[in-house]
Every structure is written in C-alpha cells, then in structure tokens.
Amino acid sequence: MINLYFSFIIYLMRIHLIAIGGSIMHNMALALQKQGHIISGSDDKIFEPSKSRLKKYDLLPKKIGWYPKKISNDLDIIILGMHAKRDNPELIKAQELNLPIYSFPEYIFKHSKNKKRIVISGSHGKTSVTSMIMHVLKNLNLNFDYLVGAKIEGFERMVKLTEDAPIIILEGDEYLSSCINKNPKFHLYQPDIAVLTGIAWDHINVFKTFEDYVEQFRIFKNMVKDVLIYCSKDQELIKLMNEKTKCQKKGYSTHEHKIINGETYINNYKIQVFGDHNLENINAAKLVCEELNISHDEFYKHISSFKGAANRLELIKKNMDSAIFKDFAHSPSKLKATCKAVKNQYKNRQLIACMELHTFSSLNKKFLAEYKGSMDDANIAIIYYSLDTLKNKGLNMIKKEDIFDSFNKKELLIFTDSKQLEKHLKSIDLKNKNLLMMSSGNFGDINFNELG
C-alpha cells in the first residue's frame, strides 16, 4: 500500500468567509479553524444545522447581515460563497482594498497544489462515490483531506484540510463557483484521478441547452492528468470517451451481486446499500482505491460496512413488511435510479414514491418534459410542489396538467399543500408497501418519522 504521509510548513492567516452559513462554507470555516487560522464570517441567513455547528465553535456571526466594517487590510484572504451576490457590500469593500478573493473551489485548489487530487464528478452519484472512498480510506487509517456534499457517518465535518495529507478526495460539482467566478466548480480542481458517473441535463438556469451542459464535462475530461474512471453504461459518456484524451481511461458498470431476502451481497459480503446505481458507485470507488494501491480484499471488507451518505437512499424506519426511505433525488435520472433500486430490492412490495419539485430546473415548465418515465417503477407516484417556492424563485406558475403531461403516468397524485400531503401519507396503510420520499428540499417540514 502506498505511503500517504508527508509534511510542509503551515502559514496561519486571518480568513473571512462571506456567506459563511452555506453547507460547504460553514464546513470550510470549521476545517480552517481546525488548521489554526483565525476565522470570521457573515451571512444574511443561517439555518440549521449550520447555525448550531458554527455556534459550537464560536464562529457564528454575532449579528445576521453584511457589515463592510468587518473587511479590512488586517485580513489575509476572503472566501466567497455562492450565496453572495455581486452587489454584496462586504465583497465590494474587499475589492476596493484589493484583498485576495477566492471561491471555495479556488481556495481548495490553492490548498491542494502539492497533493494528489481525486475528483468525483457527474450528474448523479458523486456524493455516494466520494463517501465510499472516504469510508474505505478512513477504515484503513490512511491520511487524506476531503470535501464532500453530505454528512457521512464517522466524519465530524464535510471538509477536512491539513498540510500533511498527501491526497485529497473532492466531490466535483458542475455548478458555478461564485458570483465573480463563473467557472463550474469542478473545472478548478485539475484532477490527477477523476471519476465521471454520468451525464443528465441539470441546472438549466445556467446551462441553457443540453449541449452546453455536456461541454462542461468535455472540458473537465480534458483536464484529467493520469486516470479517468467512467461509467461505461452511460451513452453520453461513451460519446465523450470516443474522443481523444491525454489520460488513461477505465470503464465500469454494475458490480456483480446477489439479492437474497431483500439483502444485497457482493463477493460473499453483505452490503448496506442497494440498487444498480449504488452497485455502479461501488465499482467506481473500487477503481479509485486500486489507484491508491488498496487491494480488492481490503476494499470489499471495508465497503461492506458503508451505510450511505445522509439523504442518499437513507432508511428512516422499517418493520417486517414495510420501510420508509428518503433520498436527495430530484433530477429525472436520479428519480429513475432510486425508484428502480427500491422496487427491485423489494419485488413483493408495492412502491409509493413521493417527489418534491424544488429546484430551479424541476420547477421550470420547459424542463418538466425531461421527467417522462422517471417514476414508472412506482405503483403510486406523488408529486408535491410549493406555490411559494415558485414565487420565491421568480418562476412562472405551472399547472397540475403540465405535470401530468410531463410525467406521463396515470397513477399520479399532485399536491401543492404540504399539510394535505402529510394527511394523505399518514392515511396510507403501508403493509407490504415501501414509501420513498425524494427531494432536495424538505416537503414543507413534514416529519418522516411520523409517517407509516
């Protein structure tokens, strides 16, 4: 196994984070404080769990809002969150003072210039693959830095930054870096090793056409220095891989497995996650670990205890004849994969799949047609969307007829009131049924533990 240890000098700095309350940004603040840097920050709104975690480490701003007085020449750098706009008064003050300003991916690259950078990207599955790699490396007591988009069991933070770790595992998002850096985040990491899980159009507020969206992955592909690991089942990736690359290419597909009494086994190990998409993710993680000289035996031993990242096909509760899951799925490809996974794992149970239209893309009438067939594996499909969310995002109203036509599923129920949805879900007898709740939002604060 490779030796994952080296060191160099750390220089302590005064760092101010504009929009410190974001999911990654507050974890960045905690990681930088752990390094010994002096951290401050601001935001105009901070929700849980960011608020409690920042308060625990005495990093919660004393007042909510933007305060240009916090910005002075005493600061070494500014880290700018995506939530901040171009007219942000703290950003303007920092620009006037010519302070170094980084988006968080720019800072991550600055931090990791001397490390081996492993970047997991794709329209779906990147959080799970990143989490699987991290889980195996941690169980092997290897030293590594990381950035991942969800809470993982066994990890206190979603970001770890040190000076001595020789590698860094990064979830590479294709969304824009900041209001003053319009590059997709994953374009800034310059990977040595990369994973591409698949391409399915998303973020239509930024990438107006599918071709424009695909081009971002083509650019990323051409940045990879050593090894590019890709899903060989994805048709768009197959097209990209037929183009010339400067790096080695390694394809993967669904890992061989058995399902016995609702449990999934690979190489005689019972694993905690299930579904073809997760079996693809496991193969991707295995290939990355191979590049780190981790044997297959070691990989299978430790991946068997991986329970999944938060909100990724997460089990809420179960009994002998039913289960309730929640998942971050919101795009068409994610819905299709997650519904298929639960249906195939429990072939003798009906599947009730409930999805919240919450993102800019999913609430856009022009994009809705992409959802055709995405919930076909559900016996009963339910769609919820909030009229207030539509209004807050500045989007045009969508009608229930638009949703029926787009999903093209007869057994489709549609709700715009979360209380009515909750009442309906509580009325369902879940015997011999599974309930799957899918959203990047929160269904109007429905408590999933009270369902069933």
BELMORA-V159401 format. One record per residue. N is the residue number from 1. PSI is psi in whole degrees, 0 to 359 (999 if undefined). Layout:
n psi
N PSI
N PSI
This chain:
n psi
1 145
2 152
3 116
4 52
5 130
6 176
7 157
8 177
9 140
10 134
11 118
12 141
13 164
14 117
15 130
16 129
17 116
18 122
19 55
20 344
21 353
22 162
23 308
24 321
25 319
26 329
27 326
28 315
29 316
30 319
31 320
32 323
33 321
34 327
35 340
36 357
37 155
38 118
39 137
40 169
41 168
42 157
43 156
44 353
45 134
46 120
47 172
48 148
49 0
50 317
51 309
52 322
53 319
54 320
55 320
56 323
57 19
58 38
59 359
60 124
61 140
62 329
63 140
64 137
65 181
66 130
67 98
68 336
69 339
70 342
71 116
72 173
73 352
74 341
75 142
76 317
77 161
78 135
79 124
80 121
81 158
82 335
83 333
84 139
85 169
86 331
87 14
88 125
89 329
90 321
91 316
92 317
93 318
94 322
95 321
96 325
97 359
98 37
99 148
100 126
101 126
102 141
103 165
104 324
105 328
106 318
107 320
108 317
109 318
110 317
111 327
112 17
113 327
114 13
115 162
116 121
117 122
118 116
119 125
120 118
121 173
122 164
123 342
124 154
125 355
126 324
127 317
128 315
129 315
130 315
131 320
132 315
133 313
134 318
135 313
136 314
137 320
138 317
139 335
140 6
141 37
142 154
143 117
144 151
145 167
146 162
147 123
148 152
149 14
150 159
151 135
152 137
153 132
154 353
155 125
156 324
157 164
158 355
159 135
160 128
161 120
162 170
163 336
164 345
165 129
166 347
167 159
168 134
169 121
170 129
171 122
172 103
173 144
174 359
175 165
176 153
177 316
178 176
179 342
180 1
181 103
182 12
183 140
184 145
185 316
186 350
187 345
188 352
189 339
190 72
191 147
192 316
193 137
194 155
195 136
196 113
197 335
198 165
199 120
200 123
201 133
202 172
203 53
204 347
205 339
206 313
207 97
208 334
209 159
210 323
211 320
212 320
213 313
214 323
215 328
216 324
217 329
218 316
219 315
220 314
221 319
222 353
223 342
224 130
225 314
226 297
227 132
228 117
229 125
230 155
231 114
232 1
233 346
234 121
235 322
236 323
237 323
238 317
239 316
240 321
241 343
242 348
243 161
244 138
245 155
246 354
247 171
248 142
249 136
250 120
251 157
252 162
253 205
254 130
255 141
256 140
257 171
258 145
259 118
260 116
261 44
262 7
263 143
264 136
265 137
266 131
267 42
268 8
269 130
270 126
271 157
272 338
273 165
274 173
275 146
276 322
277 322
278 330
279 331
280 316
281 320
282 318
283 320
284 314
285 322
286 318
287 323
288 315
289 327
290 318
291 340
292 15
293 31
294 127
295 159
296 319
297 315
298 318
299 308
300 322
301 316
302 331
303 339
304 339
305 4
306 123
307 357
308 157
309 160
310 135
311 10
312 97
313 51
314 129
315 123
316 310
317 160
318 162
319 199
320 333
321 15
322 162
323 153
324 127
325 152
326 150
327 150
328 358
329 132
330 335
331 160
332 315
333 324
334 318
335 313
336 315
337 319
338 317
339 315
340 319
341 312
342 320
343 316
344 330
345 328
346 73
347 336
348 6
349 147
350 150
351 121
352 112
353 125
354 126
355 139
356 123
357 112
358 329
359 165
360 316
361 313
362 336
363 7
364 123
365 324
366 331
367 340
368 328
369 338
370 343
371 0
372 125
373 359
374 342
375 26
376 335
377 349
378 138
379 319
380 127
381 138
382 133
383 132
384 138
385 149
386 128
387 328
388 322
389 318
390 313
391 315
392 329
393 358
394 31
395 155
396 153
397 141
398 144
399 158
400 327
401 324
402 321
403 316
404 312
405 323
406 313
407 335
408 48
409 127
410 314
411 66
412 124
413 142
414 131
415 144
416 0
417 118
418 329
419 319
420 321
421 314
422 316
423 318
424 316
425 322
426 338
427 350
428 131
429 113
430 9
431 128
432 32
433 154
434 144
435 126
436 118
437 119
438 124
439 152
440 1
441 218
442 18
443 37
444 34
445 32
446 134
447 106
448 333
449 341
450 359
451 159
452 999
